[in-house]
Amino acid sequence: MEIENKLREIAVIPLRGLTIFPYMVIHFDVGRDKSVKALEEAMLQNQKIFLTTQKNIETDDPNIDEIHDIGTLCKVKQMLKLPGDTIRVLVEGLSRAKIKDMIQEMPYIKVTIEEYPDYDFEIDQECEALKRSVLQTFERYVELNAKITPDILLTVRAIDNCGRLADVIASNISLKMDQKQVLIEALTPKLRLEVLYKYILNEIEIIQVEKKINEKVKSQISKMQKEYYLKEQIKAIREELGEDYSKDEEIEELNEKLEKLKAPKAVKEKLAGEVKKLALLAPSSAESNVIRTYVNYIIDLPWNKMTKDSLNLSKSRIILDEDHYGLKEVKERVLEYLAVKQLTKSMKGPIICLVGPPGVGKTSIAKSIARSLNRKFIRMSLGGVRDEAEIRGHRRTYIGAIPGRIMTAIKEVGYKNPVLLFDEIDKLSSDFRGDPASALLEVLDPEQNKEFTDHYLEIPFDLSKVMFITTANSLNTIPRPLLDRMEIIQVSGYTEREKLEIAKRYLVSKQQELHGLKSEQFNLPDESIRRIITNYTRESGVRELERKIARLLRKLAVEIVEYNRDFIDVTRDEVPTFLDAPIYSYDEIEDKSQVGVVMGLAWTSVGGTTLNIEVAKLSGKGKLVLTGQLGDVMKESAKAGMSYIRSIADRYNLEPDFHEKMDIHIHIPEGATPKDGPSAGITMATAVISAITNIPVRNDIAMTGEITLRGRVLPIGGLKEKTLAAERAGIKKILFPYENIKDLKEVPDSVKENVELIPVKNMDEVLKHALVKEA
């Protein structure tokens, strides 16, 4: 049967993500301007419109080449305007149609189409067989797909037209857009049924696979529900028994943490065993609390977490200089560590011991080191610590056992490479609970601390990445084995010039800010600060100096607030006005050379000082009287000097038994202050010779050195501090042991410029320089 297909001109609406089949009633929204105008045109032309799918769903304004040629001729049944210039349209598919010619693209697409209506074709046996197969397959599809209501089968079974049957079924199954377009383009009913049959079979296979997956998942869910139900029952029983505790959740949580933990294999195995043990214990038992705390503690340790070192030497040098003036050797050691680490990419943390008097910045420089390295800082004060468990922790067998302070600090800081400061390591004590100094042997040994084992943890932890810094005021109380493990850096007291710079750079500005003063409200010149240093403090550090500056600024604050003073200039002479009368004074050189008076030099914990040693010759029976609270070493040094003088009596025309006819009285002023050490040997010997021979000693000379029976001059310590004290007293010439020449590099250049430093090997050279030659 030949059929003439009709041609007609009609407006087109391209569809995005939607395909409409003949006999299908559906609504969709129209919002594009061209589509709205096409719809308006359709309402004027018997409500007919051509709907076809655009090839690319993302195209906003498709042209004729971007839409499919074959689509569906539809009738607009209803229109509803929505907010936002959108129109909801209800259409009914009439028949297939194909674009023949394009008439226009603006203001809407208009084309000439050729219709392909479904007529009652003669049904042959093949077509009937296809129809039955498609129906049976569709029935199977409906059974498997719960989304389709069985009522659709009644509608489908009542359709005799093969083409219509295919279209109705196609509109009720889940197909992709390209598959739907293939069905639209299948113009003959037979071809349409063949394609549809293949698609339905494919969909059934997919549904069956989905069903298997769903059944599997459902089975797993059922199992989980069963477990949940049983757990809830157990929970209810526990609650009835008064054991309200979600133990299984906790065990599961611990196992999850254990899987994520980046720790050595041995550690993870140890923890896994502890977790298994915890699972078997009753929640209310004391042992379970101990294990729970232990496992959580180890999991929280930073096993593999480190801060990244700042290897920029220039930046680190700037940070160290910003915070501290002087301390050159300490700063250089930190920069050496950074340089070597940058070259080797890996290096064990150094173990440094800073030894020096109080107040010189040992503790604060450790903070600056941490800041310059970009590391976390931990400070542990060891003063008075007498229990070994403070370092290594308690064993878990004890009730209330906790880890040692080292592991506790590392856990709190959260990184395994901090800067750890052991403050006042020389103040450690020991008693029946153990010796903390011995416990530190492992901690401060680079070869052992990579496997440091805390008694509580019972597993090794790597401390080799930690930079250990210890501080001490004296090395005398530190055990020799512990001392051997540390790199000793002596931090000597500050000179007067260094204290002046520290006060100007740090102390004044710090106290000014704390007391709410501004720079324009007062002036504290160098001479005033120098007077505070010399007359109001006597220390190697700057703590007392800071307190005096703070006191002075408080006085200034009172003046400014109470008397409304705008500006105060604190001159040198006005310092006592604010700080009361001077507390200290320093020895100055005598106006003229005297007999039996020699200026000696001594080292104290607060720096160098001068000692005016006085000797008087008295009639007597050969007694040697020593006063001034002298120590045993100093007394022995005086006796050695006296024996040397007796051995050279003939050089000064003295009778061999001169010592039996006179008493020698040696006195060192400031009798309330204990004095000891051998370095005043040549000073006392020179003073005695001067007194016996009546030869004056030069008033502008000072000396230091130990004497032997043969008159040799032996080396002494503290040359830098002693020379500074001599310069302050106005001395022009210093005699010091020849073997101390190596220490001259520590003496400030200013001292070398103002004072003549003369090395001497024996007493002959000392007397040559010290005694005033007869005219």
Buried (B, 14 or more C-beta within 10 A) or exposed (E): EEEEBEEBEBBBBBBBEEBBBBBBEBEBEBEBEBBBBBBBBBEEEEBBBBBBBBBEEEEEEBEBEEBBEBBBBBBBEEBEEEEEEEBEBBBBBBBBBBBEEBEEBEEBBBBBBBBBBBEEBEBEEEBEEBBEBBBEBBBBBBEBBEEBEEEBBEEBEEBEBBBBBBBBBBBBBEBEBEBBBBBBBBBBBBBBBBBBBEBBBEBBEEBEEEEEEEEEEEEEEEEEEEEEEEEEEEBEEBEEEEBEBEBEEBBEEBBEBBEEBEBBEEBBEBBBEBBEEBBEBEBEEEEBEBBBBBBEBBBEBBBEEEBEBBBBBEEBBEBBBEBBBBBEEBBEBBBEBBEEBEEEEEBBBBBBBBBBBBBBBBBEBBBBBBBBBBBBBBBBBBEEBBBBBBBBBBEBEEEEBBBBBBBBBBBEBEBBBBBBBBBBBBBBBBEEEBBBBBBBBBBBBBEBBBEBBBBBBEBBBBBBBBBBBBBBBEBEEBBEEBBEBBEBBEBBBBBBBBBBBBBBBBBBEBBBEEBEBEEEBBEBEEEBBBBBBBBBBBBBBBBBBBBBBBBBBBBBBEBBEEEEEEEBEBEBEBBEEBBEEEEEEEBEBBEEBBBBBBBBBBBBEBBBBBBBBBBBBEEBEEEBEBEBBBEEBBBEBBEBBBBBBEEBBEEEEBEEEBBEEBBBBBBBEEEEEEBBBBBBBBBBBBBBBBBBBEBBBBBBBBBBBBBBEEBBBBBBEBBBBBBBBBBBBBBBBBBBBBBBEEBBEBBBEEBEEBBEBBBBBBBEBBBEBBBBEEE
